[in-house]
Amino acid sequence: MSILEGCRGPHKTPIPEERRCPACGEEVEVFTVRGRIVAESVCECGYVFNEKEPYVSPGLQKIFDEAKKRAEEDG
């Protein structure tokens, strides 16, 4: 059925999403398709969210941080 959806299918239509700026911590609206940024967005502080910038969801980042902490504790 996805072939018949054309440009407006759920996997092609950009969706506004709030992301936290890594420089200042402000919420910034970016447009994404399936979690990837599809247009550059600029924060008030000047930080630019690039199209090709990798994104790690907050939940996944928490898992990475916990694993890193355990690895450092274990040596």
Residue pairs with C-beta under 8 A, 6 or more apart in sequence:
2 9
2 11
5 12
6 12
7 13
11 33
11 34
12 33
13 33
14 31
14 32
14 33
14 38
14 39
15 31
15 32
15 33
16 29
16 30
16 31
17 29
17 30
17 31
17 32
18 27
18 28
18 29
18 30
19 27
19 28
19 29
19 30
19 49
19 55
20 26
20 27
20 28
21 27
21 28
21 43
21 45
21 47
22 47
23 43
23 45
23 46
23 47
24 43
24 44
24 45
24 47
26 43
26 44
26 45
28 41
28 43
28 49
29 41
30 37
30 39
30 41
30 49
31 37
31 38
31 39
31 41
32 38
35 55
35 57
36 51
36 55
37 49
37 50
37 51
37 53
37 55
38 51
39 51
40 48
40 49
40 50
40 51
41 48
41 49
42 48
42 49
43 49
56 64
